[in-house]
Structure formats: C-alpha cells, structure tokens
Amino acid sequence: QVQLVESGGGLVQAGGSLRLSCTASVRMFDIGGLAWYRQVPGEEREAVATITTDGVANYADSVKGRFSISRDLAKNTVYLQMDSLKPEDTAVYFCATPRFRGRHYWGHGTQVTVSS
C-alpha cells in the first residue's frame, strides 16, 4: 500500500502563488516519480505536471511557464510551485504515482481556490 499526503492548498488572489507538497510513504526510487493532477467538479481529472526520479519534468500547456515541479528524493516528496495563478486554476489538486504494483495510487487532494 502506498500513501500520498498532499498539503499547501488554500485561497489566493489572482496573480499570487502557492506551493503544494506531496509526500509518499515509499521511496520515490521505487515508484519512479510522481505527478500532479487537478479536477474541477463535473469535469475530468487533468494532468498538470509530472516528474521522474531523474528529474525529467513535463507540464500541461495551460500551466507551462507558471508552474514548476520539483522533487526531494531524500524526503520522498514532490513539490508544485504555482505562480501567476489564475481563477481557472481553481480545482482540487491530487498527487498520484505512476503504475506501481499493478495500479496507480492517489492522494486525497488539496483545494486550491484563486479569486479574481
């Protein structure tokens, strides 16, 4: 069983910043990386950013240049630095593993609300 614990969400004004954290209960070396997704009620979950244990990062077009994903392998933690936030970034943000032991594991999510 893999547990993921997210933190760092909250309410921020447009143009502001937040940093999300996700800590895994297993070594990142074992799971190969982590990813951030987000979901708005009534819409499909959207991949926001991914990072491998080698540090290779990928971003959704909607967040490129504004969000930055990083990892601390010693802490089994991934961060999502979100700058220049927009109201359309409002969503529940989830941390997730790649396919590991036959399935993906998800955190419970953290709410990010950006006011205009």
N, C-alpha and C positions, 0 to 999 in steps of 0.2 A: 504494500500500500504506500502510495506517495501522497504526502500532504503539501499543499501550497498555501501560504498565508500572505495575502496582499495587505498593504497599508498605504496611506498617503493621500487618499482621495479627499474631496471636500468641495467647498464653494469658493469660486474665484471670479473676479470680474474679467471681462474680455480683455485680452492683451496680457493677462497675468500668467503666472507659472505655477506648476505643481510638479512634485516628484513622487512617483509611485514606486513601491518596493514589493518584491515577491521573493519569499524565502522558501526553499524546498527542503523537505525532510530527508532527501537523499543527495548524494554528491552529483553536482552538475556533470561531472565527467561520465557518470553512469547513464545519464539521461540524454546527453548530447546537446543540450541547450534549453532555452525557454522562449516563450512567445507571449505577447500581449494581444488580447482581443478586446473588442468593445461591442456593446449591444444596447440599442435603443428599444424600448417596448414596442412590440409589433413589427420589428424589423429583424433581419437575420444578423447573426453574430459576424462581426467583421474583423479580419486580421489587421492589426495595427503595426506591429513590429516583431521581428524575430531576431534571435542571436544564438550563435553556436558557441560551444566551449572554446573554439578557436578565435572567437571574437568577430566572426563574419555576421554583419547585420543587414537586414532588409526592412524596408518600410513601405507602407501603403502610400500611394501617390498623394492622398489627402493630407498626410502629415509630414511628408518629406520637407526638410529644412526647418521644421518647427519642433519635432520630437527627436529625442536621442535615446537609444537603448544601450545599456552597458551591463557588465556582469562582474561580480566579485566571486571568483571561484572558491576562495578560502571560506567565504560565508554562505556559499550556495545561494546567492542572492542575485536577482536581476533588477535593474532599475529602469524606469521610464521617465526621463526628464521631458516635461511638456512645457514648451514656451509659446508665446504669442497665441494663447488659447482663444478659441472662437466659440460662440454659442453652439455651433454644430458639433463641437467636440463633446458636448454633454452626453453622457452614457454611463453604463456600468462597465467598468474595466475588469477583465479577467486575465489571470495568468494561467498558462497551460504548458504542459510538456509535449514534446514530440511523442510519437507512438513508442510506448515503453511497456514491456511485459504484456504486449497484446492490446494495449489501449492507451488513450490519452487521459491525462489527469488534469483536473481543473480546480482552481481556487474558488472561493465563494463570491469573489467580486468586491469591488470598491467603487462607490458612486463618485463621479466627477460631474459637477454642475458649473457651467460657465454662464454667468449673467451678462446681458448686453448693456 
